[in-house]
Amino acid sequence: MLKYIIKRLISMFPILIGITIISFFVMHLAPGDTVTIQQSLNPKYSETAREKFVKMYNLDQPIYKQYLIWLKKFATLDFGDSFSSDGRKVIDKIGDRLPITLGLNIISMILIFIIALPLGVLSAYYRNSIFDKTVTIIVFIGFAIPMFWLALMCMYFFGIVLGWLPISGLTSYNFDSLTLTGKIADVIKHITLPIAITVFGGIASISRFGRTSTLEVLGQDYIMSARARGVSEKTILFRYALKNAMLPIVTILGLSIPGLIGSSVIFESVFSIPGMGQLFYQSVMMRDYPTVMGILVIGSLLTLIGNLIADIAYAYIDPRIRYS
């Protein structure tokens, strides 16, 4: 297993380089450029300042040379300086926001797994029942409703009409004056809506795959044999069937990591959460190439690590993979 993990870690590097090449060149195909945007925002932006900015960031070089310069810096874990007015290091800007995005996504993934898996298994076990049909209706609603529209509706209903939950940010204006318990409660209130909407969207796909894989497993010969030996239905369902039904679900969870990171751009923008998704959106709008590349690299690396974790989980769940 250790040898396999080392091989996978080594194979990540050429994949990551390929992702950076495609991302860098596609990013520069977008209309507009940083200098033009800065001139439009600042009428006093002189031609001398423009030329100085272009030379400082090597924007007068061909694209392939710009990429090689960026790659040389990346080799030393330096993503360069941001094009924004603060001029901060990209790694520092990402470091401030990455924990927020990671924390929200990890909580969402855990809740999706805890809720969706039992729903899928129970829907398969009680197939064609009222419970199964009710879950199916809810799941199809989750597939059909655009999440950004649902976020806006929830903000209006729970935040404005009922006034139960805050609709933006991570903390209230008086956060510093609260007690420790008050601070924890304040953060929980602020993240409830974003996480709830993310979980609702994730449950739809995971529960359906859980139901399908569980139905397939329940029809296997070893399940019938266990029932013939008098094994209880609870043991059959949660000890025998569930573990084997988790294989395709682990695949979906590994592949859903890019989706969660991508949806962070929408939710963090809608809810004004100062995370990596909001920073990515702002950087794209400002054509802040170093920051965009830094976020893309971090997101790609997290996706590759997620897929590796999914493969390791395969080996843990299925001994046939472990010993092959």
Secondary structure as the mmCIF struct_conf table of DSSP 4:
data_model
#
loop_
_struct_conf.conf_type_id
_struct_conf.id
_struct_conf.beg_label_comp_id
_struct_conf.beg_label_asym_id
_struct_conf.beg_label_seq_id
_struct_conf.end_label_comp_id
_struct_conf.end_label_asym_id
_struct_conf.end_label_seq_id
HELX_RH_AL_P HELX_RH_AL_P1 LEU A 2 MET A 27
TURN_TY1_P TURN_TY1_P1 HIS A 28 LEU A 29
BEND BEND1 ALA A 30 GLY A 32
HELX_RH_AL_P HELX_RH_AL_P2 THR A 34 LEU A 41
TURN_TY1_P TURN_TY1_P2 PRO A 43 LYS A 44
HELX_RH_AL_P HELX_RH_AL_P3 GLU A 47 MET A 56
TURN_TY1_P TURN_TY1_P3 TYR A 57 ASP A 60
BEND BEND2 GLN A 61 GLN A 61
HELX_RH_AL_P HELX_RH_AL_P4 ILE A 63 PHE A 74
TURN_TY1_P TURN_TY1_P4 ALA A 75 LEU A 77
STRN STRN1 ASP A 81 ASP A 81
BEND BEND3 PHE A 83 SER A 84
TURN_TY1_P TURN_TY1_P5 SER A 85 ASP A 86
STRN STRN2 LYS A 89 LYS A 89
HELX_RH_AL_P HELX_RH_AL_P5 VAL A 90 TYR A 125
TURN_TY1_P TURN_TY1_P6 TYR A 126 ASN A 128
BEND BEND4 SER A 129 SER A 129
HELX_RH_AL_P HELX_RH_AL_P6 ILE A 130 ALA A 144
BEND BEND5 ILE A 145 ILE A 145
HELX_RH_AL_P HELX_RH_AL_P7 MET A 147 CYS A 154
HELX_RH_PI_P HELX_RH_PI_P1 MET A 155 VAL A 161
BEND BEND6 LEU A 162 LEU A 162
BEND BEND7 LEU A 165 LEU A 165
BEND BEND8 SER A 168 THR A 171
TURN_TY1_P TURN_TY1_P7 TYR A 173 ASN A 174
HELX_RH_3T_P HELX_RH_3T_P1 PHE A 175 SER A 177
BEND BEND9 LEU A 178 LEU A 178
HELX_RH_AL_P HELX_RH_AL_P8 LEU A 180 LEU A 218
TURN_TY1_P TURN_TY1_P8 GLY A 219 GLY A 219
BEND BEND10 GLN A 220 GLN A 220
HELX_RH_AL_P HELX_RH_AL_P9 ASP A 221 ALA A 228
TURN_TY1_P TURN_TY1_P9 ARG A 229 GLY A 230
HELX_RH_AL_P HELX_RH_AL_P10 GLU A 233 THR A 235
HELX_RH_PI_P HELX_RH_PI_P2 ILE A 236 ALA A 241
HELX_RH_AL_P HELX_RH_AL_P11 LEU A 242 VAL A 270
TURN_TY1_P TURN_TY1_P10 PHE A 271 SER A 272
BEND BEND11 GLY A 275 GLY A 275
HELX_RH_AL_P HELX_RH_AL_P12 MET A 276 MET A 285
TURN_TY1_P TURN_TY1_P11 MET A 286 ARG A 287
HELX_RH_AL_P HELX_RH_AL_P13 TYR A 289 ILE A 317
HELX_RH_AL_P HELX_RH_AL_P14 PRO A 319 TYR A 323
#
